[in-house]
Amino acid sequence: MSHNNEGAGTPESFSYHFPINVVSFGQVSVALLREIKSRVPDSLINLFPIGNTDLSSQMENPEFSKWIKDSLDSSPDNHKRTDPLIRLWHLYDVERTLSSFSFEQNLITFHELDELTKREINIANNLDRIYLTSEYSVDVFHQHGIKHAHYLPLGFDHHNHFRTDKKYFDDDRITFNLVGKFEKRKNHKEVIQAWLKRFGNDNRYFLQCSIHNTFLKPEENSQIFSSIIGNQRYSNISFLTFMDTNAKYNDFLNSGDIVIGASGGEGWGLPEFHSVGLGKHAVITDATGYKSWATDDNCCLIKAGGKEDIYDNVFFHKGAPYNQGQYHTLDADSFIDGCERAIERCRKDRVNQNGLKIQKDFLYAKTLDTLMAKDSSPVDLTKLKIEANSPYNDGWTQEHYRKELEKHAQEEKAQ
């Protein structure tokens, strides 16, 4: 596999294989597609969906929706295997990450843990380039010999996130927002219990938990939340239901004063990142993907706890061929100290002025520039080395490739 670093491309010179849906991967995909459209407003692109296309969470834009639909409809008529492909998806999904409807394959993905399995390493080595949304993850990949792993900073989504002038509460309470889908990796249980131990029933403070996990049944979410609190009654905590649109979620982010991001393994931390960009104060673990954007200036950083195995038998299974490793537990004392510091900052100024800078410092224009800063010219089939163990063998046979090379050579002669 050739890991080419030279040259620069344009958005229309690539094909894209993206999920277009309501979850994090889909939100990043749509934000990137908006930036692509802004650069080629009069052109369609080669776009292939991963799963069902669902733009229902997005703030309405008929022109953009039509561009997406038209690009999806026209792509099977225009895509060539010589068009470089950019896929945004999970590394471990072999069926997609090893499929090769393009000769050159590039993957954008999130990675949260400190290890890579044999399968993950092999998949990564079968890619021309792999883009990771944190410098921490790039270091993990480099330590495993994957030198064609590159850092891809994400951007602030200005289309879906903006400050509002609404007053959400009648009193002067300081509201904490806990975000991200509930799972062991994010330390939600420990965060809630530590917060309640210090601030429970103190009505100067309020904790809103938007941690509904859409991969679990509603009753499973309710059972989890009840088990965290136990038999104790608290007047200053609420568990919110799933918000199915970005407009609702933007309202939620704006309603808080302080966002909590205490995950023990994170690829970026989209809701925490957007909250800080909206001018909210933040308590953020100084580790993993958070370090790509969270600083002492824009956040109250807290120490990461010790490391433990990630396995929860729900999303992470010991011995699986992917998602293995350890995460950071919560350092409860450091977390409460961070909350106290965030409260002090909030009392001085409800708006995190340093946080607002994220809106200008992190742009999807820069994200796309990073993706384009490589050779995106069509693959030269005459220079393609086909080996018995070539990663391209998953779709076509060696004989098929040989015929393609011969066809290409004949076309060259005819010109």
Secondary structure, 3 states (H helix, E strand, C coil): CCCCCCCCCCHHHCEEEECCCCCHHHHHHHHHHHHHHHHCCCCCCEEEECCCCCCCCCCCCHHHHHHHHHHHHHHHHHCCCCCCEEEECCCCCHHHHCCCCCCCEEEEECCCCCCCCHHHHHHHHCCCEEEECCHHHHHHHHHCCCCCEEECCCCCCCCCCCCCCCCCCCCCCEEEEECCCCCHHHCHHHHHHHHHHHHCCCCCEEEEECCCCCCCCHHHHHHHHHHHHCCCCCCCEEECCCCCCHHHHHHHHHHCCEEEECCCCCCCCHHHHHHHHCCCEEEEECCHHHHHCCCCCCCEEECEEEEEECCCCCCCCCCCCCCCCEEEEECHHHHHHHHHHHHHHHHHCCCCHHHHCHHHHCCHHHHHHHHHCCCCCCCCHHHCCCCCCCHHHHCCCHHHHHHHHHHHHHHHHHC
